[in-house]
């Protein structure tokens, strides 16, 4: 350009316009080049912030899911505990019923023994073959069985009251 000016083909105005145009073009390249770099930097910061927000949201969701899981596990444990308690109550009731029936059978058995001993005593008296010592032994056995029946009946009433 300067060489053309020296030859005389370009005027001062043309040179100034062309140099102004070149300067403007250079300034535009520099300005837009820097602007793009700052946009990239702000974009990476923005992306990083969005990533952090996304991670926070995921963490919040994970905590909420964990709370729901814990709540479900707690409810399951509570249900299992209630079921065990119910099973224990059923076993206790069955055991109580078994004890009641055993006491009733024991009372009936003792009463049957008393009847047999009384019939034996009556037969021995009628035949006259029983000695007074044998009679007293049988009477002692009968009294002993009657005491055990009385105790068993008291225990039976207590068991029935528990029922």
C-alpha positions in Angstrom: 0.0 0.0 0.0 2.7 2.4 0.9 4.6 1.3 -2.2 1.5 2.1 -4.3 1.3 5.5 -2.7 4.8 6.2 -3.5 4.2 5.4 -7.2 1.3 7.8 -7.2 -1.5 5.4 -8.0 -3.2 5.7 -4.5 -4.2 8.8 -2.8 -3.9 9.7 0.8 -7.6 9.2 1.3 -7.6 5.8 -0.2 -4.7 4.8 2.0 -6.5 6.1 5.1 -9.7 4.3 4.2 -7.9 1.1 3.5 -5.8 1.3 6.7 -8.9 2.2 8.7 -10.6 -0.8 7.1 -7.7 -3.0 8.0 -7.6 -1.7 11.6 -11.3 -2.2 11.9 -11.1 -5.7 10.6 -8.2 -6.5 13.0 -10.1 -5.0 15.9 -13.2 -7.0 15.0 -11.2 -10.3 14.9 -9.5 -9.6 18.2 -12.8 -8.5 19.9 -14.8 -11.4 18.6 -12.0 -13.8 19.4 -11.9 -12.7 23.0 -15.7 -12.6 23.2 -15.8 -16.3 22.2 -13.2 -17.2 24.8 -15.1 -15.5 27.6 -18.3 -17.2 26.4 -16.7 -20.5 26.6 -15.4 -19.8 30.1 -18.8 -18.6 31.2 -20.4 -21.7 29.5 -18.0 -24.0 31.4 -18.8 -22.3 34.7 -22.5 -22.5 33.8 -22.2 -26.2 32.9 -20.3 -26.8 36.2 -23.0 -25.0 38.1 -25.7 -27.1 36.3 -23.8 -30.3 37.1 -23.5 -29.3 40.8 -27.3 -28.6 40.8 -28.0 -31.9 39.1 -25.8 -33.7 41.7 -27.6 -31.9 44.5 -30.9 -33.0 43.1 -29.8 -36.6 42.7 -28.5 -36.6 46.2 -31.8 -35.2 47.5 -33.7 -37.9 45.6 -31.4 -40.6 46.9 -32.0 -39.4 50.5 -35.7 -39.4 49.9 -35.6 -42.9 48.5 -33.5 -44.0 51.4 -36.0 -42.5 53.8 -38.8 -44.4 52.0 -36.8 -47.6 52.2 -36.1 -47.1 55.9 -39.8 -46.4 56.5 -40.8 -49.5 54.7 -38.3 -51.6 56.6 -39.5 -50.2 59.8 -43.1 -51.0 58.9 -42.1 -54.5 58.0 -40.3 -55.0 61.3 -43.3 -53.7 63.1 -45.5 -56.1 61.2 -43.2 -59.0 61.9 -43.1 -58.1 65.6 -46.9 -57.9 65.7 -47.1 -61.3 64.0 -44.6 -62.8 66.5 -46.6 -61.4 69.3 -49.8 -62.9 67.9 -48.2 -66.2 67.4 -46.9 -66.1 71.0 -50.4 -65.3 72.3 -51.8 -68.2 70.3 -49.1 -70.6 71.7 -49.8 -69.3 75.2 -53.5 -69.9 74.7 -52.9 -73.4 73.4 -50.6 -74.2 76.3 -53.3 -72.9 78.7 -55.9 -75.1 77.1 -53.6 -78.1 77.3 -53.0 -77.4 81.0 -56.7 -77.1 81.6 -57.5 -80.4 79.8 -54.6 -82.1 81.7 -56.0 -80.9 85.0 -59.5 -82.1 84.1 -58.1 -85.5 83.1 -56.0 -85.7 86.3 -59.1 -84.9 88.4 -61.2 -87.5 86.6 -58.4 -90.1 87.0 -58.2 -89.4 90.8 -62.0 -89.6 91.1 -61.9 -93.0 89.3 -59.2 -94.2 91.7 -61.3 -93.1 94.7 -64.3 -95.0 93.3 -62.2 -98.1 92.8 -60.8 -97.9 96.3 -64.2 -97.4 97.8 -65.7 -100.3 95.9 -62.7 -102.5 97.0 -63.3 -101.4 100.6 -67.0 -102.1 100.3 -66.4 -105.6 98.9 -63.8 -106.3 101.6 -66.3 -105.3 104.3 -69.1 -107.4 102.9 -66.9 -110.5 102.6 -65.2 -109.8 105.9 -61.8 -110.5 104.5 -60.3 -107.1 105.1 -58.4 -106.3 108.2 -58.7 -103.0 110.1 -55.1 -102.0 109.0 -56.0 -102.6 105.3 -59.2 -100.5 105.8 -57.2 -97.6 107.3 -54.6 -97.8 104.5 -57.4 -97.5 101.9 -59.1 -94.7 103.8 -55.7 -92.8 103.9 -55.3 -93.3 100.1 -58.8 -92.0 99.6 -58.2 -88.9 101.8 -54.9 -88.3 100.0 -56.6 -88.5 96.6 -59.4 -86.2 97.8 -56.8 -83.6 98.9 -55.1 -83.8 95.5 -58.4 -83.4 93.8 -59.2 -80.3 95.8 -55.8 -78.8 95.0 -56.2 -79.7 91.3 -59.7 -78.1 91.2 -58.2 -74.9 92.7 -55.5 -74.9 90.0 -58.1 -75.6 87.4 -60.2 -72.6 88.4 -57.1 -70.4 88.3 -56.3 -71.6 84.8 -59.8 -71.1 83.7 -59.7 -67.5 85.0 -56.6 -66.8 83.0 -58.4 -68.0 79.9 
